């Protein structure tokens, strides 16, 4: 039986190709491959080009997806809106989309390392990260581990690290006993609950579409995704605050869905005030939940464009 998400992805691929963005696979090391959407010019025999010959001609913006859809389904509206003015990169995290590894590491730090190596291979020397939820946590790790690569960062509905205390409070708000129960559903109804929790207004979709989403996005790499979630939660006593210099903190922007219940506005303000010393601007989208780039893409894109202009001085 034909999967509607697969059909839509084929259509999306054609549209993005017209916008100058194409998919490719980058081998980070033997056994580890990152699938990434990148400017079309970088797809020309990338592995045989020197970095100097493969540099993006426009400011590089890298989109890091959450724990659900792959990169391009998560960020499709933003890519189409920004591809003309920016060199846009949309990787799939390991065990999402087409990215795989035979290594046993599952931490956000390992994801960050692989994303950074992939971008380096594509000639990216400086970039702005845009990270949603899980992607925001990986993004913070990238900013910490590779400050020469990460010039600025737009964080949406995320935290610096998922500590035990943040995790408990978030799970209590959404009514789940664990992140595995929430994010690795074993039924179509579980996908419906994810959508309900992640959006401000419940979205009606026919049952067959939820079924196709389940088969395409959630019923794959289940063992590995459970391991990713197990590696995500950090004990409170093991979390050490990364101290960002004032100039760096000013280049971190928080862009939230005002009605997010997973990481609510209190979490956002705490991130802004306590972790980033009040230097990071906080923006929010009204009538939007956790999946704000998909739920209110036009409002999100307007804010994101303003932020990018302020960061790049255009």
C-alpha positions in Angstrom: 0.0 0.0 0.0 1.3 3.4 -0.9 2.4 5.6 2.0 1.1 9.2 1.7 4.2 10.6 3.6 6.5 8.9 1.1 4.5 10.5 -1.8 4.6 13.9 -0.1 8.3 13.6 0.5 8.9 13.0 -3.3 6.9 16.1 -4.1 8.8 18.1 -1.5 12.1 16.9 -2.9 11.1 18.3 -6.3 10.0 21.7 -4.8 13.2 22.0 -2.8 15.3 21.1 -5.8 13.8 24.1 -7.5 14.7 26.2 -4.5 18.3 25.1 -4.8 18.5 22.5 -1.9 19.2 18.8 -2.5 19.8 15.8 -0.3 23.2 14.0 0.0 24.9 11.5 2.2 28.2 12.4 3.9 30.4 9.7 5.3 31.8 11.0 8.6 33.9 7.9 9.2 33.5 4.3 8.1 30.2 3.1 9.5 28.8 6.6 10.2 26.8 8.4 7.5 24.9 11.7 7.9 22.1 12.4 5.5 21.7 16.1 4.9 19.9 18.6 2.7 22.3 21.2 1.5 22.7 23.9 -1.2 22.8 22.2 -4.6 26.3 23.4 -5.4 27.7 21.4 -2.5 26.3 18.2 -3.8 28.7 18.1 -6.7 31.2 15.4 -5.8 31.5 16.8 -2.2 33.8 14.1 -1.0 36.3 14.9 -3.7 36.4 18.6 -3.1 38.7 20.6 -0.8 36.8 22.6 1.8 38.2 25.8 0.3 36.5 25.0 -3.0 33.2 24.1 -1.4 32.5 27.0 0.9 28.9 28.4 1.0 28.6 31.7 -0.8 25.9 33.0 1.6 25.6 32.9 5.4 25.1 29.3 6.5 22.0 28.4 8.5 21.7 24.9 10.0 18.4 23.5 11.1 18.4 20.8 13.8 15.2 18.9 14.2 13.3 17.5 17.1 12.6 13.9 18.2 10.0 12.9 15.6 10.1 13.7 11.9 13.4 13.8 10.0 15.1 17.1 9.3 13.4 18.2 6.1 9.8 17.3 7.1 10.4 19.3 10.4 11.8 22.4 8.7 10.3 22.3 5.2 8.6 25.7 5.5 11.7 27.4 6.9 13.9 26.0 4.1 11.6 27.3 1.4 11.4 30.7 3.1 15.2 31.1 3.6 16.9 29.3 0.7 17.2 32.3 -1.4 19.0 34.5 1.1 21.0 31.9 3.0 22.9 28.7 2.5 20.6 26.3 4.2 21.6 22.9 5.7 19.2 20.4 7.2 20.8 17.2 8.6 19.1 14.2 9.9 20.3 13.1 13.3 21.6 9.6 13.7 18.8 7.1 13.6 16.4 9.6 12.0 15.9 9.8 8.2 18.9 8.5 6.4 21.6 9.0 9.1 23.2 5.8 10.6 26.2 4.7 12.6 27.6 1.4 13.8 29.1 3.1 16.9 27.5 2.6 20.3 27.5 6.3 21.4 24.0 7.8 21.9 24.7 11.1 23.7 23.8 14.6 22.4 27.5 15.3 22.4 28.1 12.5 19.9 25.2 13.8 17.7 26.9 17.3 17.9 30.2 15.9 16.9 28.8 14.1 13.9 26.8 17.1 12.8 29.9 19.4 13.1 32.1 16.9 11.1 29.5 16.7 8.4 29.3 20.5 8.1 33.1 20.8 8.0 33.1 18.3 5.1 30.7 20.5 3.3 32.9 23.5 3.7 31.0 25.3 6.4 33.3 27.3 8.6 30.8 29.5 10.4 27.1 29.0 10.8 23.9 30.0 12.7 22.1 27.0 14.3 18.3 26.8 14.6 17.4 24.1 17.0 14.0 22.7 18.0 13.5 20.7 21.2 16.0 17.7 20.9 17.8 19.7 18.2 18.2 22.6 20.7 20.0 20.3 23.2 22.3 19.1 20.5 22.8 22.7 19.3 23.9 23.8 22.8 26.4 20.9 22.7 27.7 22.1 19.3 28.0 25.6 20.6 30.0 24.4 23.6 32.2 21.9 21.7 32.8 23.9 18.5 32.7 27.6 19.3 34.7 28.3 16.1 31.9 26.8 14.0 28.8 28.0 15.8 28.6 31.8 15.3 25.1 32.2 16.6 22.1 30.1 17.8 18.3 30.4 17.6 16.8 28.0 20.2 13.1 27.0 20.0 11.3 25.1 22.8 14.3 23.5 24.3 16.8 23.5 27.2 20.5 23.5 27.6 20.3 20.0 29.0 17.5 17.7 30.0 18.2 17.4 33.7 16.3 15.1 36.0 14.3 18.0 37.6 13.4 19.5 34.2 12.5 16.1 32.9 10.2 15.3 35.9 8.4 18.6 35.6 7.9 18.3 31.9 6.6 14.7 32.0 4.2 15.7 34.8 2.8 18.5 32.7 2.1 16.3 29.7 1.0 13.3 31.7 3.5 10.6 30.6 5.6 8.4 32.9 8.7 8.6 30.6 10.0 10.1 27.4 10.1 6.7 25.8 6.4 6.3 26.4 5.8 9.7 24.8 8.3 9.8 22.0 8.6 6.1 20.9 4.9 5.2 20.5 4.0 1.6 19.6 0.6 2.5 18.2 -1.0 5.0 15.9 -2.9 6.4 18.9 0.4 7.2 20.4 1.3 9.4 17.4 -2.1 11.2 17.9 -1.1 11.9 21.5 2.2 13.4 20.4 0.5 15.7 18.0 -2.0 16.7 20.7 0.7 17.5 23.2 2.9 19.4 20.7 0.3 21.8 19.3 -1.8 24.6 20.7 -4.9 23.5 18.8 -5.6 19.8 18.2 -5.1 19.0 14.5 -7.6 16.8 12.8 -6.1 14.3 10.4 -7.6 11.2 8.9 -6.6 8.0 10.6 -4.7 6.7 7.5 -2.4 9.8 7.7 -1.6 9.2 11.3 -0.9 5.6 10.4 1.5 6.7 7.6 3.2 9.0 10.0 3.6 6.2 12.5 5.1 3.9 9.9 7.4 6.5 8.3 8.6 8.5 11.3 8.1 6.4 14.5 8.1 2.7 13.7 11.8 2.6 12.7 15.1 2.4 14.7 13.0 1.9 17.9 15.8 0.3 19.9 18.3 3.0 19.0 15.8 5.8 19.7 15.1 4.4 23.2 18.9 4.4 23.8 19.1 8.0 22.6 16.4 9.0 25.1 18.1 7.0 27.9 21.3 9.0 27.2 19.5 12.3 27.1 18.5 12.8 30.8 21.3 14.2 32.9 21.4 13.8 36.7 21.1 17.2 38.4 24.3 16.8 40.2 26.2 16.0 37.0 25.0 19.1 35.1 27.5 21.9 35.0 26.4 25.2 33.6 28.2 26.4 30.5 29.3 29.9 31.0 28.8 31.9 27.8 30.7 35.3 27.4 28.4 38.3 27.2 29.0 38.8 23.5 28.2 35.1 22.8 25.1 35.1 24.9 23.8 38.1 22.9 24.1 35.9 19.8 21.7 33.3 21.2 18.0 34.0 20.6 15.1 32.1 22.2 12.1 31.7 19.9 9.2 30.0 21.6 5.7 28.8 21.2 3.8 30.7 23.9 1.5 27.8 24.6 4.3 25.1 24.7 3.5 22.8 27.6 6.5 20.5 27.3 9.0 23.3 27.9 6.8 26.2 28.8 7.5 29.9 29.0 8.7 29.5 32.6 11.4 27.2 31.3 12.2 29.7 28.6 12.5 32.6 31.1 14.6 30.4 33.4 16.9 29.6 30.4 17.2 33.3 29.6 17.7 34.7 33.0 19.6 32.0 35.0 21.6 30.2 32.3 22.2 33.0 29.8 22.5 35.9 32.3 19.6 37.7 30.8 21.6 38.6 27.7 19.8 36.3 25.2 16.6 37.9 23.7 13.4 36.0 24.2 10.8 36.0 21.4 7.5 34.1 21.3 4.8 33.1 18.9 1.2 33.5 20.2 -1.3 30.6 19.9 1.5 28.1 19.2 2.7 25.0 21.0 5.9 23.0 21.1 5.9 22.2 17.3 5.8 26.0 16.5 7.7 25.9 13.2 5.1 23.5 11.8 2.1 24.8 13.6 2.5 28.5 12.8 5.2 28.5 10.1 4.5 32.0 8.7 4.6 33.7 12.1 7.7 31.7 13.0 9.4 32.6 9.7 8.7 36.3 10.2 10.4 36.2 13.6 13.3 34.0 12.4 14.0 36.3 9.5 14.2 39.3 11.8 16.5 37.5 14.1 18.8 36.4 11.3 19.0 39.9 9.9 20.0 41.2 13.3 22.7 38.5 13.6 24.1 38.9 10.1 23.8 42.7 9.9 22.0 42.6 6.6 
